[in-house]
Amino acid sequence: ISGYSLVIQARDSGTPPLSSSVTVNVDISDVNDNSPVFTPANYTAVIQENKPVGTSILQLVVTDRDSFHNGPPFTFTILTGNEEEEFTLDPHGVLRSAVIFKHMVATEYVLCVQAKDSGKPQQVSHTYVQVRVIEESIHKPTAIPLEIFIVTMEDDFPGGVIGKIHATDQDVYDVLTYTLKSEQKSLFKVNSHDGKIIALGGLDNGKYVLNVSVSDGRFQVPIDVVVHVEQLLQEMLQNTVTIRFENVSPEDFVGLHMHGFRRTLRNAVLSQKQDSLHIISIQPVAGSNQLDMLFAVQMHNGGFYKPAYLIQKLTNARRHLENVIRISAILEKNCSGLDCQEQHCEQSLSIDSHSLMTYSTARISFVCPRFYRNVRCMC
């Protein structure tokens, strides 16, 4: 308890008795009676041979139960085990290599490290750090090629995370880092630690091949990353049809079914090979395990097929489509719950291009805008 606030009253013996009160604040000053505490109590770390001087090996974590002026900053010292000065310890508690280690020379070091707090008198604690020297990498990293599809309104892409590279390494202690060639950094970024790919705002329509690589510190391996950007036309939104799937998540649809279903759907609804199928968005149906896929078909001359025509085609081909994935419904207008016939239902579709949904798997990622369907009865 760092302090007390007392209200003290003095009352005399007269008739009537008179009194007065005063507040007394008592501050409890801290005595430096707690030593620094290492978490964990002792450490184990590894470093690969042939790593450059200055490689980070370990971050020491120290806390102190005393008040701030009796705790940090801490002073770290290696007391024993560093007679040949193979290690350095900076003021922040980061243990680094001071030489290039060789597995054939020594396989293990045991250091005794002291932490001293800033109080008066100073309190100290000790920990032991076991550092193992292991052989350098013998396996190259492996990475899965990634294909990313981005759907956005014209010149209205806000940017954001669009996918993640999945890479592994058979060397247990390898730390993988990801890099992107500098000439592409005006449009994309790659998180060096976890491989997440970030697209900056304002991407133009087209195909982008990213020059990405993953490194374990010894081997550097290129990764095939292709980004397709499709910009929506306003006319496209007026000619959409929704296919509703049963019992499927967006990630499973993207990773397992989208390519096959797109191919089957093209065969079902395209009248000519030059026609184009556009998957505009996919999103879960709130409060259910269903998934809506919004699409439109563009004719080779630039116009779009009307929804009624597409629904007729879909209805005729439904059995073939369900060989790929189970369909719950085919919707042009969703008037469920409204007391009017289908022909009296007016629907409007709106796209929120700044509310992007990213469905990412190891091999494919689909980024699309959220859509809203508004219906009203005209009868």
N, C-alpha and C positions, 0 to 999 in steps of 0.2 A: 504494500500500500504506500503510495508516494506522498500522501498528505491527508490531513484531517482539518475539518472546519468546525469549530466549536462555538456555540452561542452560550455565553455565560451571563447569568443574571445576579445582580446584587439587590437584596430587599432589606429595608430597615425595620426597626421594631416599633415605629410610631403608629398612631391611630388617625386615619387609616394608614396601613403600610405603603410606602412608596418604593418603586423599583426602577432599575435601569438595566439595559442589556448591552453587551458588547460582543463582537465576533472576533474570535482568535483563530488565526490560520496557523497550523503547524505543518511545516514542510519536512519530510523525511529525506535527508540527503543520502545519496547512494554511496556505499563503501564498496570498493572493488574486491568483493569476496567470491566471485565466480570466475573460474578459469574458462578460457575458450574451449569450445566443444567441436571436435571434428565429426563430420557425418559423411560416410560411416566412420567407425572407430579406426579402422585400418583399410588400406587401399591395395588393389591389384590392378596393374595396367600392362599393356603390351605395346611394343614398338617394332615395326619391321626393320630389318637391316637395310642399309643403304639409303634410308630416308635422310633428307637434307638437314643440316644444322638448323636448329630453331623450330623443329617439328613439335607441335603441341602433343604432350603425352597424357596429361591429367589435369583436371581442375579440382583443387582442394576446396571443400566447403566448410566454413567455420562460422559458428554462432556464439553469442555471449549473452547470458541472462542479465548482466548488469545494464545500467543506463548507458545511453549512447556515448557519453564522454569517457566511460570506463570500458568500452568495447572496441569496435573498429575505429580507425584502420588497424589491421593486424600486421605484425612483422614476422615474416617467414624466414626460417633458417634451416638448411640441411646440416644436421649435426654429425652424422656418420654415414658411411657408404658412398661418399662422393669424393674420396681422396684423390682420384685422378681427374676430377672436375669434368665428368661426363655429362652432368646435368646442371641446369640453371633453374631458379625459382623466382618468378617475378613478384612484385608487390601485391598483385591480385591473386596469388596462389596458383598460378599456372606453371606446371612443371614442363620444361622443354629440354630437348636434346642439345648438348653442346659439342657433340662429336658425331661422326657417322659410325653407327654401330655395325659390328660384324658378328654374325651368329657363331662363327667358328672361334672367335676370340672369347666371348662370354655369352652365356644364355640367360643369366639372371643377375639382378642387382637388388639389394635390400637397403633402403634409405630410412634413416630416422629423421623426421622433420619436426621442427618446433614452431609453434605459433605463440606469439606474445601479444597481449592486448595493449591498449593505450592508457590504462588506469595507473594510479599511483597508490601503493606500489604495484608494479606490473605482475600479472598472473600469466603463467605459461601452461601449455599442454603439448603433448607429443603424440605423434602417430607414426606408424610404419608403412612404407610404400614398397610393394614388391613389383619390380618392373621386369617383364620377360622380353627377351629379344628373340623374335621369330624370323624365319626365312622370308625373303621378299616374295612378292606375288609371282605365282607360276601360271595362274589362269587369267585369261582375258575376261573382262566383263561381257555378258551377253544381254542384249536388249531386244524387245519385241517391236517391230515396225508399227508405227501409229498413223492412222488416217483420221483426220478431223473434218467434220462437215459443219459449217456455220451458216445459219439462215438468218437474215436480218433485213430490215426495211432499207430502202435506198439511202445511202450516206448517213445512216443513223445507228451505226454499231458503237455501243458505249465502251467496249473492251472488257476484259476480265479473264479469269482462268478458263481455258478451253480444253484442257486435257492434261494427262500426266503420263510421263514415260515410265515404263516398268522395266527395270534392269536388275540383274543379279550377278553375283560373282561367287565362284566356288571357294575362293580364299576367304576363310571365315572372318578375318579381322580387316579385310579391305574396306575402306570408306570410299564410296563412289561420289564423284562430282560431275556435274553436267555443264556443258558450255555451248554457246551459240556464236557462230561467226559474227564478227562485229558489224558487217555491212547489213545484216538483217535486224539489228537491234532497234532500228527506227520504227519497226512494225511489231516485233515480237520480243519477248523476254523469256528466259528459262531460269527457274530457281535452281541455283547451283547445288543445293543440298537434297531436294526431294524430287527434282525432275518435272515440277509443274510448269506447264507452258501457259504464258500470259500473252494475250493479244492486246495491243493498244487500240485506242478508238479510231474510227474512220477507215476501216479496211475497205478496199475496193473489191468489186466482183472479180472472181478469178481463182486461179490455182497458185499456191505458194509451196515451194519445196524448201524446207528448213534444213540448214547445215548444222545439225546438232551432233555432239559426241559425248560419250561417257568415259571417264577415266578412273582407274583405281590407284593412280599415282605412278604406275609404271607403264601400263598399256592404255592406249586411247583407241576407242572403237566408235566408228560413225553409226548413227541411227537414222533410219528412214522415217522422216516425219513429213507428211503431206497435208496441207490445209486447203480445203475447198470452201470458197465463200460465194454464197448465192444471195443476191439482193432481190427482195420481193417487189412485185408491181402491185399497185392498188387494184387494177383490174383482176388480178389473180385472186384477191380476197373475196370478190363478188361471185366467184365460180368454184367455191370449195365444197368438198364433201368430206364427212367425217366417218371413219371406220372405228368402231369401238370394239376393243379386244377384251377377252375375259381372262382373269387370273394370270396377269403378266405384269412385271415391273418395268419401268422405262429402261433400266440398265440391261435387263434380260432381253428386252425387245431389240435394243440397239446392238448388243453383243452377239445375240444368238439368231435373231429372226429377220433383222431389217434388210440385209442384202437379199436373202432368199425371197422374202415377201415382196420386195420392190420388183424383183425379176418376174415373179408370178403376176403381180399387179399390172406390170407393163403389158404382159401378154394378154391380160384380160380386158384392158380398157383402151389401149392405143390402137387407133385405126390404121396408122401408117408408121413406119419405122422412124420417120423424121419427127414425129410428135414427141413432146418432152413431158415426163412425169416429175412434178415438183412436190416433195414432202415438205410442208410448210412448218409443221410443229407437231410434237407429241407431248402430252401431259396427262398425269393421272386424273381420274374422275374423283372428286372429293368424296370422302366417306365410303369408298368402295375399293375393290381390288381390280378395277377396270382401267383401261388406258385408251385415250382418244388419239387418233392420228389424223391430222388435217392435211389434205392434199388437193391439188388441182392439176389439170392436164392441159398443156399448151399445144395448139396445132402448129404445124410447120410454117404456116403463113403468119403466125403471130397472135392469132385469136385464141380463145379458150373454149373448151367444151362446156356446155351447160350442165349444171348438176343433175338435172333429170335424166339426161342421156347417160352420164356416168353411173348413176344409181341403177339404171336398167342393165348396163353392162355388168356391174358388180353383182347384181342379183342373179344373173344368168351364170356367172362364174363363181358363185359363192362356194360351191362344193370343192372346186380346185383350190381356192384361196385357203379354205380351212384345212387342207392337207399340210399347210405350213404352220398356221396358228389359229386358235379358236376365235371366231368372230361373235361378238354379242349382238351388235346391231350395225346397220348402215344408215347414216343420218345425213339428210340435207338440212332439215329443220327439226329442232328438238322442242316439240310443244307439249311434252309430257307434263301433266298437271294443269294445263290450260283447257278450258272448256270450249274448244273450237276445233273445227275440222282442219286437216293438214293444209288445204288450199287457202284457208283464211289465216294462216300463221305467217307473220312477217318476222324475218330474222335479220339481225345485223351482227356482223362480226368485227371485232376490234382487236388490234394487235398492240401489245405493250412492248415495244422494241427495247426499252430500257430495263425490262425485267426478264433477263435471260435465264434459261434453264440449261444446265450442262449435265449431260448423261455420259459418263466416261467409263470405259472398260479398258482392258490392257491393250486391245488392238484397234478399237474404234471409239470415237467420241462424237457426240451429236450435240450441237449448241443451237438452241432455237428460242424465239420469243414466246412469251406467255400470250395466250389468246383468250378472249372472252366472247361468249355467244349470248346475245340478248334477243329474246323473243317476245312478241305480243300478239294478242288476238285481234283480228280486224273485222270479225263478224258483227 
